[in-house]
């Protein structure tokens, strides 16, 4: 989506790091993306960091525009996420650094 709200590219990609990297590199200009927190957001974040994409991690619980929607699909959710990203209103979640992911996962299994 451009800064005027026009959708430029909307695609469903399989969960394959190389396909995602190729897609983001094919866009050809500096861009931003947002990821909603989930139980597996970190693998996608690591993949996107390879493309030098500016990533904003959104706190899923605080995304009221999306969390209270009656119909939830990735395609439907992506538009309000992009709109919130453009106007810098994504509710942020802490993005743990790549070097601490292993320690965090270990601590989660110990609790």
URZIBEL-V630460 format. One record per pair of residues at least 12 apart in sequence whose C-alpha atoms are under 10 Angstrom apart, sorted by the first residue. I is the first residue (numbers start at 1). J is the second residue. Records with the same first field share a line. If there is no record, write none. Layout:
I->J, J
This chain:
1->31, 32, 78, 79, 82, 83, 85, 86
2->31, 82, 83, 86
3->82, 83, 85, 86, 87
4->83, 86
5->79, 82, 83, 86
6->79, 83
7->79, 82
8->27
9->27
10->75, 78, 79
11->23, 74, 75
12->74, 75
15->43, 44
16->44, 47
17->43, 44, 46, 47, 48, 50
18->47
20->44, 47, 48, 51
21->44, 47, 48, 49, 50, 51, 52, 53
22->51
23->51
24->48, 50, 51, 52, 53
25->48, 50, 51, 52, 53
29->53
30->51, 52, 53, 54
31->52, 53, 54, 55
32->52, 53, 54, 55, 56, 82, 85, 86
33->48, 53, 54, 55, 56, 57, 81, 82, 85, 86
34->53, 54, 55, 56, 57, 58, 78, 81, 82, 84, 85, 90, 92
35->55, 56, 57, 58, 59, 60, 78, 81, 90, 93
36->56, 57, 58, 59, 60, 61, 62, 63, 81, 90, 91, 92, 93
37->57, 58, 59, 60, 61, 92, 93, 94, 95
38->58, 59, 60, 61
41->57, 95
42->57, 95, 96, 97, 98, 101
43->98, 101
45->57, 95, 98
46->97, 98
49->98
55->95
56->85, 88, 90, 91, 92, 93, 94, 95
57->90, 91, 92, 93, 94, 95
58->81, 85, 89, 90, 91, 92, 93, 94, 95
59->90, 91, 92, 93, 94
60->90, 91, 92, 93
61->91, 93
62->90, 91, 92, 93
63->80, 81, 84, 89, 90, 91, 92
64->91
65->77, 80, 81, 84
66->78, 79, 80, 81
